[in-house]
Amino acid sequence: MTFCELPAIASNAVQQAQEDMALIARGEEIDLPWRRLCVLIDHGLVEISTPVLLGGPLAGSRTSISWTDEGIRFMGQ
């Protein structure tokens, strides 16, 4: 199966993507709409990891959204 490359994020959507990436960096992604998160995932800017084990008062298993290497480059441009 062959997948086509996604087109680059449209210039008018770059600022929104950067704001969403900043939300993730601050740990505030809970209010991020799924459709906007999908854009970040589809472009390889973030990844979802599960389970992530936490200690302390937040002890337990969680799902984590983190920047990929491509996401770091995107935010550094």
C-alpha positions in Angstrom: 0.0 0.0 0.0 1.4 3.4 -0.9 0.5 6.6 0.9 0.7 10.0 -0.7 2.5 12.8 1.1 0.3 15.4 2.8 0.4 18.9 1.4 2.2 21.4 3.7 0.1 23.1 6.3 -1.6 26.1 4.6 -0.1 29.4 5.5 -3.3 30.6 7.2 -3.3 27.4 9.4 0.4 27.6 10.5 -0.4 30.0 13.3 -3.2 27.8 14.6 -0.9 24.8 14.5 1.7 26.7 16.5 -0.8 27.7 19.1 -2.0 24.1 19.4 1.6 22.9 19.7 2.1 25.5 22.5 -1.0 24.1 24.3 0.5 20.6 24.2 3.8 21.9 25.5 2.0 23.5 28.5 0.0 20.3 29.1 -3.3 22.1 28.3 -4.3 19.9 25.4 -7.5 18.7 27.1 -9.6 21.4 25.3 -7.9 20.9 21.9 -10.6 19.9 19.4 -10.0 16.5 17.9 -10.0 17.8 14.3 -7.1 20.2 15.1 -5.2 17.5 16.9 -5.6 15.2 13.8 -3.9 17.9 11.7 -0.9 17.8 14.0 -0.8 14.0 14.0 -1.3 13.7 10.2 1.6 16.1 9.6 3.8 14.1 12.1 4.2 17.0 14.5 2.9 15.1 17.6 2.4 11.6 18.7 0.1 9.9 21.2 1.7 7.5 23.6 -0.1 5.1 25.9 0.2 4.1 28.6 2.4 6.6 30.3 2.9 5.8 34.0 2.9 8.7 36.4 3.8 8.8 40.1 3.0 11.2 42.9 -0.5 12.7 43.2 -1.2 11.8 39.6 -0.2 8.2 40.0 -1.6 5.9 37.4 -1.7 5.2 33.7 -2.4 8.1 31.3 -2.3 8.9 27.6 0.3 11.4 26.6 0.6 13.7 23.6 4.1 14.8 22.8 6.0 16.6 20.1 7.9 14.6 17.6 11.3 15.6 16.1 9.4 17.1 13.2 7.2 19.0 15.6 10.3 20.4 17.3 11.7 21.5 13.9 8.3 23.0 13.0 8.2 25.1 16.2 11.8 26.2 15.7 11.2 27.7 12.2 
